[in-house]
Amino acid sequence: MQRKKLGYLGEDMAREFLENSGYKIICKNYTVRGGEIDIIAKDGNTLVFAEVKTRKNDLFGKASEAVNSKKISHMCTAARRFIHEHKELKYSSVRFDVLEVYTQKAVINHIVNIDIN
């Protein structure tokens, strides 16, 4: 499977996983100059910015290991812009999550509240 198709499949699986877990999806693939966020959702009163990393399997390491400081910086840039543009949204806190999607076994690991510092 091509990398792009694998990524889209993983994002669809992650979105469905979050919806089934009670999250309300607000936006997918939010992109601004200098940043991008795969899924923006609400978990109760928390605004969640989620990065999805998809792999066929974990033979070469965890998918979340690809979320490095540069990626986190890009996520923060996009999150700040999204918050600025959507002042109408009501929330009490913000957090950043990573969803590791392994398509070979249809496994999703949801890492809640990653350290962005």
N, C-alpha and C positions, 0 to 999 in steps of 0.2 A: 504494500500500500504506500502511496506517495506520502511524503511528510506532511504536506498541507492537508490532505484528506484525513490523515491520522489525527492531526491537530483539531480539525473541525469535528471529527467523531468524538474526540475526548471532551471538547467543549460542550457538545450536545449531551454527552453522558453526565458531565459535571452539573450542567444546568438542571437536568432531570433529577439528579441526586439531591440537589439543593431544594428544588420544588417539593420533592417527596419528603424532605426533612422539615418542611414548613416555612422555608424562605420564600420571600416575594421577590422575583426577579424584576429589577428596574431597567437594566440596560445590559446589552451584550456588545463586546468589542468596542468599547468607548476609546476613541483615539484622538489625541491632540498632539500638537507639535511637541516633541520631547517626551512623549509617554503614551502608554496604552494599558487598558485594564480589560481582562477577558470577560468578567462578569461583575456587575454591581447589583447588590441585592440588599434586602432588609431582613434581619433576623430579629423579630420583635421590634424594639426601638433602636437597634444597632444597625448602622450603615456599614455594609461589608464590601470591601474591594477584594476580589478574588482573582488570583492567577492560576491558570490551569496548565499543568505540564503533563503531556501524554507520551507514553512509551508503550511499546508492545509488551515488554516485560522489564524486570529490574536486573537483568544479567550484567549490565554495565553501570550499576549504581542506581540510587534513588532519583526519581524524576525531580524532586524538590531541590536537589543539589544544583540544578540549573538556575535557581532563583538566587542570583548573586547580588552584591551591593549595587551594581549598575542597574540591574532589573528593578530592584527595590526603589532606587532613586527615580526611575522612570514611572513606576507605579505611583509614587508620592506626588510627582509633578501632575500626573493625570488626575489623581484624587483631589488635589487642591483645586484644579480647574473645574472638575465636576461639581464640587461643593459650591464654588463661586457661581457657577452657572445655574444651579438648582437650589436656590435659597428657599424655595417653597417646600422642600422636603423637610419633614419633621423627624428628628432622631435625637437620641441622648448621648450616643457614643459612636465612635468609628473604629473599625478594626480591619486588619489585612489578613487574609487567609490564603493558603495554597491548597489546591486539590491535585493530588497525584492520580492520574488515570492510567491503569495498565489494561490495555484492551485484550490481550491474550486470555486473561482469566476474568475479565470484566470486574476488576477490583478498583475501588476508589478509596484513597486515604485522604481524609479531610484534616488538614493541619490548621487549627484555629488559632488566630491571634499570633502571627509570626512576629519576631523581633525585627523592627524596622530601623533600629538605631545603629 
